[in-house]
């Protein structure tokens, strides 16, 4: 998957942690676990190669923490 799509998906999953999502064959779990399920699924289908996926997930983590910190700083500025 494209790193940009994965980063958007990761941010969405972290902002909607408690939402129940459905994966293949009706498997249901909380959205916070979807990135890890996709990573495992990619390992199974891709033959265990996770170099591109791991770079994508690292980019996703950085994107999430940057957006989270930006939101917190905006809230602090508005409170003052």
N, C-alpha and C positions, 0 to 999 in steps of 0.2 A: 504494500500500500504506500501511497505517497506520504511523505513526512508531514506535509501541511494538513492533510486529512486526518492523520493520526493525532496531530497536536490539537486540532479542533475537537476531535472525538474525546481525547483525554480531558480537556478542559470541561466539556459538556458533562462527562461522567463524574468529574469531581464536584461540579456544581449541583448535580442531581443524584447524589450518592444513594439516596433511599429509593429511587425509582426502580421498579422491577422491569427488566428487559428480557426479551425472548431471543434465544439463539437457535441454532439448528435443532431440528426435531423437537421443538417445544421446550428446550432446556431453559429454565427461568432462574434468574439470579439478580442481585442488586447491581445497579449501573456501575458502582465503584469497582466491580470486579471485571467489567467488560474488557478493558485494555489487557489484563492478564490472560483472560480467556482467548482473546484474539492472538496474543503473542504465542501461547501454547498451541493454538490451532495452526498458526503459521509455521511453527516448528515441525508439527506433524506433517503438514502438507508440503513444506519446503525442504524436507529432509534434514532438519536440524540446523539449517543455516540461519542465524539470527543477527548477522553483522549489520545488515541494512535496517532490520527491525529494531535492534538495540540503539542504533543512532537515532532512529525516529522517536523511540520512547524517551531518549535523553533530551532531545529537542522538545518533546511534549512536556516533560517535567519542567524544563526551564521556562517554556511559554506559560505554563500554569502558574508557577511561582511569580513570574513577572506580572502577570495580569492580577494575581491576588494582591501583591504588594502595591500595585498602582491603585487598586480599588481602596485599600486601607488608607493610603496616603490621601486620596481624594476625600474620603470620609472625614479624616482628621482636619483637612483644610476647611471643609464646609462647617465643621463643628466650631472652629475658631471664628 
